[in-house]
Amino acid sequence: MPTARIRKSGNSTVLVLPPHYLKERGFEVGEDVGFELFRKEALKKLWGRGKHLKIDAQKAKDELRKEW
């Protein structure tokens, strides 16, 4: 999952996205898009919490990557 950084630009804030991410998905500068924000640290809290689940970690990662 790509990450982006929120930066200040004058009195506004901007969300800086990698150009290749936009190009791969066919977006152009100036388009209106929807988004959902969450802190990257929130994912770290989940690490190791699924040990009781009997799943193959590699298969789970492969399934998640299909959605990206």
Order of alpha helices (4+ residues) and beta strands (2+ residues): beta-beta-alpha-alpha-alpha
